[in-house]
Amino acid sequence: MGSIFNLQQILNGLQLGSIYALIALGYTMVYGIVRLINFAHGDFFMIGAYAAYGAFFAFNALVAGRSGTLAFLVLIVAMIASAAVAYLANKLAYKPLRYKPKLSSLITAIGVSMFIEYFFSALPAIGPSYRSFPEIIVRREINIGKAVISNLVLIDLAVAAILMIGLTLLVKKTALGKAMRAASQDKDAARLMGIDIEKVISITFMIGGGFAGAAGLLAGLTYPRIFPYMGVLPGLKAFIAAVLGGIGNIPGAMLGAYIMGIAETFASAYNSLIGEGVAFAILILVLLVRPTGLLGEKIADKI
Amino acid sequence: MKLRRIPWFLIAATLFYVIVYFLNKFDIINGYLLHIINLSLIYVILATSLNLINGITGQFSLGHMGFAGVGAYVSGTLTTLVLKLAPTNPANMLPFILSILAGGLVAALVGFLIGFPSLRLKGDYLAIVTLGFGEIIRTVFNNIDAVGGPRGLLGIPRFSNFTVIMVFSFISVVVLRNLIESSHGRAMLSIRENELAAELVGVDTTRYKVMAFSFGAFFAGLAGGLMAHLIQLAHPTQFGFIKSVEVLIMIYAGGVGSLTGSILAAFGLTFLSEGLRLGIRAVADATGLPIGGEWRMVIYALLLIFIMLFRNEGLMGNKEARIIKLGEAD
């Protein structure tokens, strides 16, 4: 009994959940305002990992030996790179379709996602094959009882927590946050109140992209293998986490992501095939039983 | 006008068949070109059947190749492992065709089951569920050792020839056309236009959504079976998400809701795809640069984005060519 449900698995689950949470926030924020499932969001995560990879080799010579400073610089680069790509995707592909039928944007998002993945694997400098991620932070382990806690677990949890607290403060306390909340409630009314909706959407994409970029770095540190299609499955699972929490709801996305992370870790410990399928089982269950998610609100069809 | 009773589409298809058949006999169309024509005809079935689900009924399915995979594996298992048919014996044609139909029926059953979640889901949620379903089917094939697992089902007899594929493709288009122009098809269209209003005027939306999924899956299953018996292989990667997106690009390039558009796009994009494959290889050989096959998909992705940005309604809009339509009093 104790072999599956133990502290170690819970820690691994929280670690995976932290990565899902950072991705899921971008999904849920964009969906909250634009009502678009941004299929390319998982690829922003991949771009973060590759940007971190590049930044490590660029900065390694400059700040040799100081792994803390180096990791911080790499994190900033990963976040900026993903935010920039998210900004461009919104500007070039999604914005022109803002007032066209919703499915057009969804199909465009699939196109953007495919473009990013294949473009990266077509570039000779990157290529379709796996790369091992450099050990930016040296792994150290502490034993607590039977569980082994590595410093990476703590770093993943801390980075995710700091970013999420920052986001919550931004959304709750600042004028920009108020504008974002207003835009997600009623875009037209918000526009009439003088809010520049396009600017809010742009910033939302950049924040979401930046968070996905940070998740890309964390994933690279934790599971040190990167490739151009690495964003597809985590992207899907993070989306499912956002749906589980109630799409459009920021605390919901965090809650859903940690539930997903823990559920997947436990299921994988039982059987790896079930571990892969558990996400879709959760999705179908949520959609059938409580389509609004755990923290979402019900919206009636308007006639 | 009595003229409209002449089945122009049958005449056009027969003409196409005869011309290709004789050009092939006189070696003006070589084996490679004929292979691409065969593939195009199979994609005609895939694109028109997906159009029934996405274009006519307005549901958004992202797992269409999953159904094709069911058809391919079921018919391939029957002909290769169970009946062990040899393509040299003409008497084996009938069991082959029955195997293809069996593949279609199993795919339809799966489509029927998948249709149920669609009762409660709309638009983007349905897209994710069908995507997940397609991936689950792929994973299942990947893990069944009896049908080859990750190696795929090998050594499928080559039963699919131009005649067989042409007949299946023609019948599929005619059946789908007749379905769309029947009262059932009108009910499906009404769901696309406004589901709530359709329900209020008494359309059994649940029934028609499940029906669209089952029919669409049936024809996709046929296409998958034909494909497996053409390339003599059924492999899990043939039926993944990206392949489904390729079919999706066809219906959006051709025009949502237009069978004519789907047929034209199936031919156009299959030829474009082969052309790009050859072109990229030629450029790579000539320049010596490391240009990989991924550029083909980069161009495909850009094509999809540009269609959405600049010609949302596709090549044909939702119009049909006159020869496809049933006679109408105009």
Chai-1 contact restraints between the chains, C-beta under 6 A:
chainA,res_idxA,chainB,res_idxB,connection_type,confidence,min_distance_angstrom,max_distance_angstrom,comment,restraint_id
A,I37,B,D124,contact,1.0,0.0,6.0,A-B,restraint_1
A,A93,B,I305,contact,1.0,0.0,6.0,A-B,restraint_2
A,P96,B,L309,contact,1.0,0.0,6.0,A-B,restraint_3
A,S104,B,M308,contact,1.0,0.0,6.0,A-B,restraint_4
A,S104,B,N312,contact,1.0,0.0,6.0,A-B,restraint_5
A,L106,B,D124,contact,1.0,0.0,6.0,A-B,restraint_6
A,I107,B,M308,contact,1.0,0.0,6.0,A-B,restraint_7
A,T108,B,I305,contact,1.0,0.0,6.0,A-B,restraint_8
A,T108,B,M308,contact,1.0,0.0,6.0,A-B,restraint_9
A,I110,B,V245,contact,1.0,0.0,6.0,A-B,restraint_10
A,G111,B,A301,contact,1.0,0.0,6.0,A-B,restraint_11
A,G111,B,L304,contact,1.0,0.0,6.0,A-B,restraint_12
A,G111,B,I305,contact,1.0,0.0,6.0,A-B,restraint_13
A,M114,B,A301,contact,1.0,0.0,6.0,A-B,restraint_14
A,F115,B,A301,contact,1.0,0.0,6.0,A-B,restraint_15
A,Y118,B,E294,contact,1.0,0.0,6.0,A-B,restraint_16
A,Y118,B,M297,contact,1.0,0.0,6.0,A-B,restraint_17
A,Y118,B,V298,contact,1.0,0.0,6.0,A-B,restraint_18
A,F119,B,V298,contact,1.0,0.0,6.0,A-B,restraint_19
A,S121,B,E294,contact,1.0,0.0,6.0,A-B,restraint_20
A,A122,B,G292,contact,1.0,0.0,6.0,A-B,restraint_21
A,A122,B,E294,contact,1.0,0.0,6.0,A-B,restraint_22
A,A122,B,W295,contact,1.0,0.0,6.0,A-B,restraint_23
A,A122,B,V298,contact,1.0,0.0,6.0,A-B,restraint_24
A,P124,B,P290,contact,1.0,0.0,6.0,A-B,restraint_25
A,F280,B,G132,contact,1.0,0.0,6.0,A-B,restraint_26
A,L287,B,L121,contact,1.0,0.0,6.0,A-B,restraint_27
